[in-house]
Amino acid sequence: MSSNNLVYFLVAAMLSLTACGGGTTTKAPETSATVAGTGPQVSNTAPPPPAPPAPGANETLYVAHVVDSVTGYPIGGVFCSLLKTIPEPDYMRKPRRADVVHEYKTPKHGQYHAVVEADGKDKYLLIAGHGFQPFITEMGPSTPGGKHIKTISATILPMVTFVVRSPNGDRADEGVFTMKPAQSDASIGKRGGSSNVGTTERLDHLGEVTVNRPYGKYYMIVNDSKGHFRYYGIFDWNAEAAKTRKHKIQLPDESMARPDWYK
């Protein structure tokens, strides 16, 4: 065997071994693709969804038809997570892995389905991901041979990305970010209160976060991963602001004083 052939053989073997690796997350196979694009999309030409599988004697079937709240057409590209419990506000965008039973991104036909073990406990479907303000739908208890089928209306919202830096200029990775409608609310500063659901989440490892909000005026509350260097601000989210790809937030050297709107 020539040296060139030997090198080709070794490279091919290494690529083959790399391709053998796999993830551990269970996902249902997609039966149709969404239209090219990065976000969820409404379709009036979607194929009919496939018939979901029948649950076994000790299993439960959950089916959700995700449709546009305006047109009623199915939405493809919706990230759905079937959960054991309702997440805390900080984890509405990305729930704790221990709470996730099954996850799946809807194909063009907009149908989510999962067959899970019947443990007799309630399950909840979280719709999150880019394009949506996270929200929960109660799906019912997982009983032996049970079937739960629901139609869920959702609204695709504009997306905005923020980059947050610590006082020293580094990215504020894993910081806590809140962006909520600017309105009179006595519980706005109450951490974990119902007013925070869907408005508070973690920054990623680069100190960035992408959120989905209708245009309007918003209160901003941001701090680092340890709750330090708290920033308060007001953000006008509109078509002009949407022209900026990423909005920057600089955390102060010391936590700001609470503004009047923070109760």
N, C-alpha and C positions, 0 to 999 in steps of 0.2 A: 504493500500500500504506500503510495507516494505521500510526501509530507503534506501536500495541499489537500489530498483526500482525507488524511488523518485529522487535520484541523477542521474540515467541514463536518466530519463524523462527530467530533467532540462537541462542536457548537450545536449541532442538531440534537444531540442527546441532552445537553443542558437545557435547551428550549423546551424539549419534551417533558423533562422533569418539572420545570417551572409551571407548565400548563396544567400539570396534574393537581396543583393546589386548589383548594376550594374554600368557600366561606361556610359559616355555620348557621346563618340566618335562613329560616324556612320562608320561601316565597312561592306563591302559586304561579304557574306558567302563564305568560301573556298569550292571548289568542289573537290579538291584533295590535298594531302599532299606532301610536299617536302621530299626528301630523308633525313634521319637522318643526322644532321650536324648543325653548327651554322651560316653558311654564305649562300649566294645565290649559286645556283647550276644549271649547264647546264644539260639538259636531252634530250637524243635521243629516249627515250621510253615514253615520256609524253603523256597522253591521249589528245584527241582534246578538245579545250576549249568549254564551253557551249555557246549556242546562247545568246547574251546579250539581256536584256529586251528592249522593244520598248518604246521610250519616249512618255510622254503624250503631250497634246496640249500646255502646258506651261512649257515643260521640254526639256532638251538637253542631248543626249547620247554621252559620250566620251569613246572610246575604244583604248587601246594601247597594241600591241603585243610586248613584250620585248624579244629580241633575242640576242644571243651571236654574237658579231661582227666578230668572226672568223669562227664559224661553221654554224651560222644561226639557231641553235637549241634554243628552248625557255629556259628562265631562271626563275626558281622558287625562291621564297624568296627575291624578289626585293621590297623594300619599296617605294611606290609611293604616292605622295601627289598632289592633284589637287588644284592649288592656284589661288587666285584672282589677284596676282601681282608677279613680279619677286622679290625674297628676296634680302635684303642687304647682302653684303659678310659675315657678322658675323652670318647670319641666313640661310646660304645655307644648312647646315647639319640639323638643326632643325628650320623650319620656325616659325614665330609668329603664335600662335593659331588663331588669328583673321583673318589671311590670308588663312587659310586652309578651303577648301570647302569640301573635301572628302579625305580619306586616306585608303590605302589597301596594303597588302603584297601579291604579286602574288603567286598563287599555282604553282604546278609543270608545268602546261601548259603555264605559262608565260603571261597570259592575265590579263590586268587591265581593269575594266569598272566601270563607274559611271553614274547615271542619276541624274542630278541636275536641280535646278530651272533656267529657261531661263530668265536671267536678261539683255541680250544683250551685255554683256561685255566679253572681251577676257579672256581665262583661260590658265593656264600653268601647265604642268606636271613636277614635280621635282622628279628625281630619285636620291636617296641618301641612307643612311644607310650603314652598314658594307659591304665592298666589292666594293664600287663604289666611284669614285670622283664625287661629286654632279654635276648634269647638268640639264638644263631646256630645255623642248621642248614646243614650242607654239602649243596649241591644237585648237585654233580658238574660235570665239565668241559663247556664249550660246544663240542661237536663238530658238524660239518656234518650237518644233518638229525636231530640228536639230540633225544631226549625224556626229560625227567626228571620223574617224577610221585611226589609224596610226601604222606603224611598226617602233619600236625604237631599234636601235642597241646599245648595251652596252658592256663594257669591265670590267670583274671582276679583281680587282687589289689586290696586297698584302696589308695586314693591319698591322699597327704599333700603339702601345699604348704608350703614354707619361704620366708621373706623374709629376706635377709641384708643387713646394713648395715655399711659401713666404720666405722672409729673416729670419723671426722668426721660420721657420721650419714647420709652419702650411700648410695644403693643400691650394693651391691658387684657391679656388672655384670661378666659374664664370669668371675666367680670360680670356684673349683674346689670341688666339694661331694662328700663321700663319706659314705655311710650304709650300714654293713655290720653283719651280725649280731654281737652281743656274744658272742664265743666265743674260746677259746684258739686262736690261729693265729700261728705263728712268722713268717709273711710279711705280717702285717697292715700293717706300715709300709713294705713294699717296693713302691714305686711301679711300676706296670706289671706286677706279679705277677699270677698267675691269680686270686688271692683278691680282686682289685679289679675283675675283669670284671663289668660290670653294676651296680656299686655306686658308681662315680665318674662324674660328669658336670659339664658347665658350667652355671653360672647364666645366665639370659637377660639381656637388656639392662636389665631392671628389678631385677636381683639376686634373681630368684625362680627356684624350681625345683619341679616336681611330680614325685614319685617314687612307685613302686608297691612296697609291701612287705607281707608277711603280718604280722599282729600279733606283737609280740615286743620284745625289748630290743636296742638298736642303739648302736654306736659312731659318733660324728660327728666328721669331720675336715673343716674348712672354712677356706679362705684366699682372699685376693683374687686377681685375675688374674695378678699377678706373684709369687705364692707368699708374700706377706707377711701379717702379722697372723693367724697360724694359730690357729684355735679348736679345742679338743677338748671333747667332751661325750658324755653318755650320754642317750639318748632312749627313753622307754617308750612304744611305739606300741601303743595299745589303743583299745577302743570309746569310752572317755571322751575320749582325746586327739583322736579323729576328729571330735568335736563342734566343735573349733576349726577355723575355715576356713583360716587361715594362721598358721603358727608362726613366731615371730621369733627371729633369731640376730643378736647384736651382736658383731662382731669386736673383739678387744682392741686396746689401744694398742700392745702388743708381743706377739709370738707367745708363746703359753702354753708352759710346760714340758711335755715329753712325759709323759703319764700312765703308770702301771704297765702298763696293757693294750696300750700301743703298743710293740711289740718292735723 
